[in-house]
Amino acid sequence: MHEAFQLLDGVLGPQHWWPGDTSFEVIVGAILAQSTAWSNVEKAIANLKREGLLAPQALSRVGLRRLASLIHSAGYFNQKAKRLKNFLSYLSRYGTLDRMFQEPTEILREELLAINGLGPETVDSILLYAAGRPVFVVDAYTRRILSRHGWSDEKAAYRELQALFDSQLPRDVRLFNQYHALLVNVGKHYCRRKQPRCSQCPLQPMLPDGWKRGEEDAKSR
């Protein structure tokens, strides 16, 4: 895992991810990012910013219908509006994000996972990027890259994949942040679900021969 990180970091450089002016904006973005492209989330975030709603108290006062219309670009807007409200209801128990972030990581993770609509990837994104906890985020890009390189089974459980990084890397927030962002970059631009660009990928030297031949065969057809 560390060798792959060094290779990607050397070629692709700093990723400066996750974008957001505040921890709350990062949390909202993580919830909106479910099952959609980041460009769609950016439009929704811009709408909320324009209306002065990217703060817990302000967003709490907005009705579901209006909130759904403002985040329409992010897709599944009715569901995501409810998920945002669910998070805000949970946050109200603490009053502020600073108080919420005082909880130990495992307790905070369990509480966030108990919020209806928040799964492991969203929760771990909140923990890593908003709370600054050394929790590795596993997404579809990560799963695909690990599977194609023979580093994990494609059906491996989320926690199993997460443990792979935890066991082989120092538990460092900046490292986890950069590594996850690098894998997202590779997944978007090289290790694509269809028509992967293996020969151009920074991880190409670590790719099994079967995948190298597979891409060459695809090009010849």
C-alpha positions in Angstrom: 0.0 0.0 0.0 2.8 2.4 0.9 4.7 1.7 -2.4 1.5 2.5 -4.4 1.1 5.8 -2.4 4.6 6.9 -3.1 4.2 6.1 -6.8 1.0 8.1 -7.1 2.1 10.9 -4.9 5.3 11.4 -6.9 3.5 11.4 -10.3 0.2 13.2 -9.4 1.3 15.5 -6.6 -0.8 17.2 -3.9 -4.6 16.9 -4.5 -5.9 19.5 -2.1 -9.0 17.5 -1.3 -11.7 17.8 0.2 -12.8 21.3 -1.0 -14.7 23.4 1.6 -14.3 26.6 3.5 -15.6 25.2 6.8 -16.0 21.8 8.4 -19.8 22.2 8.1 -19.5 22.7 4.3 -17.4 19.6 4.1 -20.1 17.6 5.9 -22.8 19.0 3.7 -20.7 18.1 0.6 -20.1 14.6 1.9 -23.8 14.0 2.2 -24.6 15.5 -1.1 -21.8 13.6 -2.9 -23.6 10.3 -2.5 -24.2 8.7 -5.9 -23.4 11.8 -8.0 -20.4 13.6 -9.6 -18.7 16.3 -7.6 -19.6 18.9 -10.3 -23.2 18.4 -9.4 -22.4 18.9 -5.7 -20.6 22.1 -6.4 -23.7 23.6 -7.9 -25.8 22.7 -4.9 -23.2 24.1 -2.5 -23.1 27.3 -4.5 -26.9 27.6 -4.2 -26.7 27.1 -0.4 -23.8 29.7 -0.1 -25.7 32.2 -2.2 -28.7 31.9 0.2 -26.5 32.1 3.3 -27.4 28.7 4.4 -24.1 26.9 4.9 -24.3 27.1 8.7 -26.1 24.6 11.0 -28.6 27.1 12.5 -29.5 28.7 9.1 -29.9 25.3 7.4 -32.0 24.0 10.3 -34.6 26.8 9.6 -35.1 25.9 6.0 -38.1 23.8 5.0 -37.5 20.4 3.3 -39.2 21.5 0.1 -37.0 24.6 -0.3 -33.9 22.7 0.7 -34.6 20.0 -1.9 -35.0 22.6 -4.6 -31.7 24.3 -3.7 -29.8 21.0 -3.9 -31.6 19.7 -6.9 -28.4 19.4 -9.0 -27.0 16.8 -6.6 -29.6 14.3 -7.5 -31.9 12.3 -5.2 -32.6 15.8 -3.8 -35.6 14.8 -1.7 -33.7 12.0 0.0 -30.6 14.1 0.5 -32.6 17.0 2.0 -33.9 14.5 4.6 -30.4 13.2 5.3 -29.2 16.7 5.8 -32.0 17.3 8.2 -31.3 14.0 10.0 -27.7 15.1 10.5 -28.8 18.5 11.8 -31.1 16.9 14.3 -28.2 14.7 15.5 -25.9 17.8 15.7 -28.5 19.7 17.8 -27.8 17.2 20.6 -24.3 18.7 20.9 -25.1 22.3 19.9 -21.9 22.9 17.9 -19.6 20.9 15.7 -16.7 21.7 18.1 -18.5 19.8 20.9 -19.5 17.0 18.5 -15.8 16.6 17.5 -14.8 16.2 21.1 -16.1 12.6 21.1 -13.7 9.8 20.6 -13.5 8.6 17.0 -15.2 5.2 17.5 -18.1 6.7 19.4 -18.5 9.5 16.9 -18.4 6.9 14.0 -21.1 4.8 15.6 -23.3 7.7 16.2 -23.0 9.0 12.7 -23.6 5.6 11.2 -26.8 5.5 13.3 -28.1 8.5 11.3 -30.6 7.4 8.7 -29.1 7.7 5.3 -25.4 7.9 6.2 -23.3 4.9 5.3 -19.7 4.1 6.0 -18.2 6.0 3.1 -20.1 9.2 4.0 -19.4 8.9 7.7 -15.7 8.2 7.2 -15.4 11.2 4.8 -16.9 13.4 7.6 -14.4 11.9 10.1 -11.4 12.3 7.9 -12.1 15.6 6.1 -14.2 17.5 8.6 -13.1 16.1 12.0 -9.5 15.5 11.0 -9.5 11.9 12.2 -7.1 9.2 10.7 -9.9 7.1 9.2 -9.3 5.8 5.7 -12.2 6.3 3.3 -13.1 3.4 1.0 -15.2 4.3 -2.1 -16.0 2.6 -5.4 -12.7 3.9 -7.0 -10.7 2.4 -4.2 -12.5 -0.9 -4.4 -12.0 -1.1 -8.2 -8.3 -0.2 -8.0 -7.6 -2.7 -5.2 -9.4 -5.5 -7.0 -7.8 -4.9 -10.4 -4.3 -4.9 -8.9 -5.0 -8.1 -7.0 -4.7 -6.4 -3.6 -8.1 -7.4 -2.5 -11.2 -9.4 -3.5 -13.8 -7.4 -5.3 -16.4 -8.6 -2.9 -14.5 -7.8 0.2 -16.4 -6.0 3.0 -15.9 -2.3 3.6 -14.1 -2.7 6.9 -11.9 -5.4 5.4 -10.6 -3.0 2.8 -10.2 -0.2 5.4 -8.2 -2.6 7.6 -5.8 -3.2 4.6 -4.8 0.5 4.7 -4.8 0.7 8.5 -2.5 -2.3 8.8 0.1 -1.1 6.3 0.2 2.7 6.8 0.9 5.0 9.7 -2.4 6.4 11.0 -1.8 9.9 9.7 -4.6 12.3 8.7 -2.6 14.1 6.0 -1.5 10.8 4.5 -5.0 9.3 4.5 -6.4 12.5 3.0 -3.8 12.6 0.2 -4.0 8.8 -0.5 -7.7 8.7 -0.8 -7.7 11.8 -3.1 -5.0 10.2 -5.3 -7.1 7.0 -5.6 -10.1 9.1 -6.6 -8.0 10.8 -9.3 -6.8 7.4 -10.6 -10.3 6.0 -10.6 -11.8 8.9 -12.5 -9.1 9.3 -15.1 -7.4 5.9 -15.5 -9.0 3.0 -13.7 -12.4 3.7 -15.2 -15.2 1.2 -14.9 -15.4 1.0 -18.7 -12.4 1.4 -21.1 -9.7 1.7 -18.4 -6.5 3.5 -19.5 -4.1 1.1 -17.9 -1.1 2.0 -20.1 -1.3 5.6 -19.1 -2.0 5.0 -15.4 0.7 5.9 -12.8 0.0 2.5 -11.2 0.6 0.6 -14.5 3.9 -0.9 -13.2 2.0 -2.5 -10.4 -0.7 -3.9 -12.5 -1.0 -7.8 -13.0 -0.1 -9.1 -16.4 -3.7 -10.2 -17.0 -5.0 -6.7 -16.9 -2.2 -5.4 -19.1 -3.0 -8.0 -21.7 -6.7 -7.3 -21.3 -6.3 -3.7 -22.3 -4.1 -4.6 -25.3 -6.7 -7.1 -26.5 -9.4 -4.4 -26.1 -7.4 -2.0 -28.2 -6.9 -4.5 -31.0 -10.6 -5.3 -31.4 
